[in-house]
Amino acid sequence: ISYETWRVDPTPSRVEAAIGEANGRDDVHGVLIFHPLALRAGPGGDGGGGGGGTYRCERTGVRHRTADDYFRDLVRPEKDVEGHRR
């Protein structure tokens, strides 16, 4: 068994990009995301706060219950090692 630890700048766009990269790599067979994510606001985003405890995706404007829910659901089902994806 081998693994890589990725340290990602805690902004929504960087976390999205890292998950997208992992989803697209054939040599990545599983993804673990450490929760809760402590996000910093990115340009034009609310960083996971605001909106009565919901998370607004910077790119789509769609609200999710939490930032953790949103980022967890970005992981492709076949790479969801934790089995948390809905």
C-alpha positions as CSV (number, residue, x, y, z in Angstrom):
1,I,0.0,0.0,0.0
2,S,1.3,3.4,-0.9
3,Y,-0.2,6.9,-0.3
4,E,0.4,10.6,-0.8
5,T,-0.4,13.3,1.6
6,W,-1.5,16.5,-0.1
7,R,-1.5,19.7,1.8
8,V,-3.9,22.1,0.2
9,D,-4.3,25.8,0.9
10,P,-7.7,26.0,2.6
11,T,-9.5,28.1,0.1
12,P,-12.6,26.7,-1.7
13,S,-11.0,27.0,-5.2
14,R,-7.8,25.2,-4.1
15,V,-9.7,22.4,-2.4
16,E,-12.0,22.0,-5.4
17,A,-8.9,21.8,-7.7
18,A,-7.2,19.2,-5.5
19,I,-10.3,17.0,-5.5
20,G,-10.6,17.4,-9.2
21,E,-7.0,16.4,-9.8
22,A,-7.4,13.3,-7.6
23,N,-10.6,12.4,-9.4
24,G,-8.9,12.6,-12.7
25,R,-5.8,10.6,-11.9
26,D,-5.9,6.9,-12.7
27,D,-3.2,6.1,-10.1
28,V,-5.4,7.5,-7.3
29,H,-7.6,4.8,-6.0
30,G,-9.0,6.4,-2.9
31,V,-9.5,9.9,-1.5
32,L,-9.7,10.8,2.2
33,I,-10.7,14.3,3.2
34,F,-10.0,15.4,6.8
35,H,-13.1,17.1,8.3
36,P,-14.1,19.6,9.3
37,L,-12.5,21.8,6.7
38,A,-11.4,25.2,8.0
39,L,-11.8,27.3,4.9
40,R,-10.6,30.8,4.3
41,A,-12.7,32.9,2.0
42,G,-11.6,33.0,-1.6
43,P,-12.1,35.8,-4.1
44,G,-15.8,36.6,-4.2
45,G,-16.7,33.6,-1.9
46,D,-18.0,33.4,1.6
47,G,-15.4,30.7,2.6
48,G,-18.0,28.3,3.9
49,G,-19.6,30.7,6.4
50,G,-22.5,33.0,5.9
51,G,-26.0,32.1,4.7
52,G,-27.2,30.7,8.1
53,G,-24.7,28.0,8.3
54,T,-24.9,26.9,4.7
55,Y,-22.0,26.8,2.2
56,R,-22.3,28.7,-1.1
57,C,-20.2,27.3,-3.9
58,E,-18.3,30.1,-5.4
59,R,-18.5,28.7,-9.0
60,T,-22.2,27.8,-9.1
61,G,-23.8,29.8,-6.3
62,V,-25.6,26.7,-5.1
63,R,-25.9,26.3,-1.3
64,H,-25.0,23.1,0.5
65,R,-25.8,22.3,4.2
66,T,-22.0,22.6,5.0
67,A,-18.8,23.1,3.1
68,D,-17.8,19.6,4.3
69,D,-20.9,18.2,2.5
70,Y,-20.1,20.0,-0.7
71,F,-16.5,18.9,-0.9
72,R,-17.3,15.3,0.2
73,D,-19.8,15.1,-2.7
74,L,-17.1,16.2,-5.2
75,V,-15.2,12.9,-4.7
76,R,-16.0,10.4,-7.3
77,P,-18.0,7.5,-5.8
78,E,-15.4,4.9,-6.8
79,K,-12.7,6.8,-5.0
80,D,-14.7,7.5,-1.8
81,V,-12.7,5.4,0.6
82,E,-14.7,6.6,3.6
83,G,-18.1,5.7,2.1
84,H,-19.5,9.1,3.1
85,R,-20.7,10.3,-0.3
86,R,-24.5,10.5,-0.7
